[in-house]
Structures are given as structure tokens and as C-alpha cells.
């Protein structure tokens, strides 16, 4: 009951925000982008000496100046513990100012955790709802901050996200992302190809 009520409130809030922000779309100087990024990823858990290291791939395809579809795959492992995450989603962004946008995104999420010990094995699906702000600070530097609500099986998580990207050219940039959940931190660093 509690989980259903929270899900209903979250969906209603995101829908209301979307309806409010649609008229502001003309102000935006930041358009939804098509890109593919690849980098390393490390997850550190609070009450454990386990650090999962691996890679992360993410891609966006712009459908319009304000909407996009997204794909993310993360694969990390260490000492017989493997975690694979796949997400497919859709997002929408709208202007706050000429250099900042607010975005919302909804993803279908798949988590697969395998261990040699069989104690940690877990395989389930759910969704991730995100809201955040992206801001251009200079011609080359963009920063972002956001909140994500993750509901996988019986597990509900609140995740806070910070990110930055630095453009080397029109087609290439470097990125760094940080995620904080009560049980873990995740840091990703890599390159982004724009097309």
C-alpha cells in the first residue's frame, strides 16, 4: 500500500511538472543531444569491503529539441560478484534559463547480480524516475545535478547524482558522473561522442 501510494504521487508529480514546463521550451538554448559515451565505473559499498569495477555505456538519441530516448548498460565485478544493469528510457527537458534546463526521465531497469557464493544472487526488473538540472557554465563546461527514484522488485532507493562534461570539440567531450545512495557510491569517468 505504502509503495503504491508513493509510486502514484511520484508519477503525478512528474506529469504535473511536465505540463508546467512544456510552454517554456522556446527559451532553451540547450537542445537534447544524440551521443554515445563509454567509460570506467566503480561502485563502493558502505558496510562492505567490496568494490565493483567495470565499464558503463550510455547513449541518447534526440527525438526533438526537447525529447530523447536513452539506453544505459553498466557491468561491474570483483572477487566472484558480478552486477549488470540495463536501462531503456525516455526523457524530456525544458528551459529554466538560456543556459539551464530541467529534465525528467523514466527508465525501465533490469538488475542482474550473480555471485560465486550464491548468497547474493538477484535478478529483477523495475523502473527509475529521474529529475534534475543541467547548466552550461562556459563554452566547454556543463554541470548537472539530479535525484533518482529507483524501484526494483521490493527494493526502493533514493539516489542523488552529480555530473560534469568538458567539450574537447563539437564531437568529443570528457565526462564524470557521481551517484550517491545510502548503501553505495558510484563514480564513472569516460568519453562522450556527439553525433
C-alpha positions in Angstrom: 0.0 0.0 0.0 2.8 2.4 1.0 4.8 1.6 -2.1 1.7 2.0 -4.4 0.9 5.4 -2.8 4.5 6.6 -3.2 4.5 5.5 -6.9 1.2 7.3 -7.6 2.4 10.5 -6.0 5.7 10.4 -7.9 4.0 9.7 -11.3 1.5 12.6 -10.7 4.3 15.0 -9.7 6.3 14.2 -12.8 3.3 14.6 -15.0 2.4 17.9 -13.5 5.9 19.2 -13.8 6.0 18.2 -17.5 2.7 20.0 -18.2 4.0 23.2 -16.5 7.3 23.1 -18.3 6.1 22.5 -21.9 5.4 26.2 -22.7 8.9 27.2 -21.6 10.6 25.1 -24.3 11.2 28.0 -26.6 13.6 29.6 -24.1 16.1 26.8 -24.2 19.4 27.2 -25.9 20.4 23.7 -24.8 18.9 21.1 -27.0 18.5 17.4 -26.4 21.6 15.6 -27.8 22.4 12.4 -29.5 25.5 10.9 -28.1 27.3 7.7 -27.2 29.5 7.5 -24.1 31.9 4.9 -22.8 33.9 4.8 -19.5 35.0 3.1 -16.4 32.7 2.7 -13.4 33.4 1.9 -9.8 30.9 1.1 -7.0 31.9 1.2 -3.4 29.6 -0.2 -0.7 29.2 1.3 2.7 29.2 -1.7 5.1 31.5 -4.0 3.0 35.0 -4.1 1.6 33.6 -5.0 -1.8 34.3 -2.5 -4.6 32.8 -3.4 -8.0 34.8 -2.1 -11.0 33.9 -2.3 -14.7 32.5 -0.3 -17.5 29.5 1.8 -18.4 28.0 2.5 -21.8 25.2 5.1 -22.3 23.5 6.5 -25.4 20.9 9.1 -26.1 19.0 9.7 -29.4 17.3 13.1 -29.7 13.8 12.9 -31.0 13.3 16.7 -30.9 14.9 19.7 -29.3 13.3 18.7 -26.0 12.8 14.9 -26.0 15.1 11.9 -26.3 15.3 8.1 -25.8 18.1 6.7 -23.7 20.0 3.4 -23.1 22.4 2.6 -20.4 24.4 -0.6 -19.6 26.7 -1.0 -16.6 28.8 -4.1 -15.9 30.9 -4.3 -12.8 32.5 -7.2 -10.9 35.1 -8.2 -8.3 36.1 -11.3 -6.4 33.3 -13.5 -7.8 30.5 -10.9 -7.6 29.0 -9.6 -10.9 26.4 -6.8 -11.3 24.9 -6.0 -14.7 22.4 -3.1 -15.1 20.5 -2.4 -18.3 18.1 0.5 -18.7 15.9 1.8 -21.5 14.1 5.1 -21.2 12.6 8.3 -22.5 13.3 11.8 -21.3 12.1 15.4 -21.7 13.8 18.7 -21.0 12.7 22.2 -20.8 14.3 25.6 -20.3 14.9 27.3 -16.9 17.1 30.0 -18.4 19.1 30.4 -21.6 21.9 28.3 -20.1 20.0 25.8 -17.9 17.4 23.1 -18.4 15.3 20.9 -16.1 14.9 17.3 -17.3 12.7 14.4 -16.4 13.4 10.8 -17.4 11.7 7.4 -16.9 13.6 4.2 -17.5 12.7 0.5 -17.4 15.5 -1.1 -15.3 16.9 -4.6 -15.2 19.3 -5.7 -12.5 21.2 -9.0 -12.5 23.6 -9.7 -9.6 25.4 -13.0 -9.6 28.0 -14.3 -7.2 30.1 -17.4 -6.8 28.7 -17.8 -3.3 25.0 -17.9 -4.3 24.2 -15.8 -1.3 23.9 -12.5 -3.2 22.2 -13.8 -6.4 19.4 -11.4 -7.5 17.6 -10.8 -10.8 14.7 -8.4 -11.1 13.2 -5.5 -13.1 11.6 -2.2 -12.2 11.9 1.4 -13.1 13.9 4.5 -12.4 12.4 8.0 -12.4 14.8 11.0 -12.6 14.5 14.7 -12.3 17.4 17.2 -12.5 19.0 20.3 -13.8 21.8 20.7 -16.5 23.6 24.0 -16.7 26.2 25.3 -19.2 28.9 27.2 -17.3 31.3 28.0 -20.1 31.5 27.2 -23.9 33.2 23.9 -22.9 31.9 23.1 -19.4 28.5 21.7 -18.4 27.4 20.5 -14.9 24.3 18.7 -13.7 22.6 17.6 -10.5 19.6 15.4 -10.0 17.5 13.0 -8.0 16.5 9.4 -9.0 13.9 7.2 -7.5 14.7 3.5 -8.2 12.1 0.8 -7.7 13.5 -2.7 -8.4 11.4 -5.6 -7.0 11.0 -5.0 -3.3 13.9 -2.5 -3.2 13.3 1.2 -3.3 16.3 3.6 -3.5 16.8 7.4 -3.4 19.8 8.3 -5.5 21.5 11.7 -5.8 23.5 12.4 -8.9 26.2 15.0 -9.8 27.8 15.2 -13.2 30.1 17.3 -15.4 31.3 17.2 -19.0 34.1 19.1 -20.7 34.0 19.6 -24.5 37.2 19.0 -26.4 35.5 19.6 -29.7 32.0 19.6 -31.3 32.2 15.8 -31.5 34.1 14.8 -28.4 33.9 15.5 -24.7 35.0 14.0 -21.4 32.5 13.3 -18.6 32.5 12.4 -14.9 29.4 11.2 -13.0 28.9 10.5 -9.3 25.9 8.7 -7.8 25.2 8.5 -4.0 22.7 6.0 -2.5 22.6 5.3 1.2 24.4 1.9 0.7 26.9 2.8 -2.1 28.7 5.4 -4.1 29.3 5.1 -7.8 31.8 7.0 -9.9 32.1 6.9 -13.6 34.6 8.6 -15.9 35.0 8.4 -19.7 34.5 9.9 -23.2 31.3 11.0 -25.0 30.9 11.1 -28.8 28.3 13.5 -30.1 26.5 12.9 -33.4 
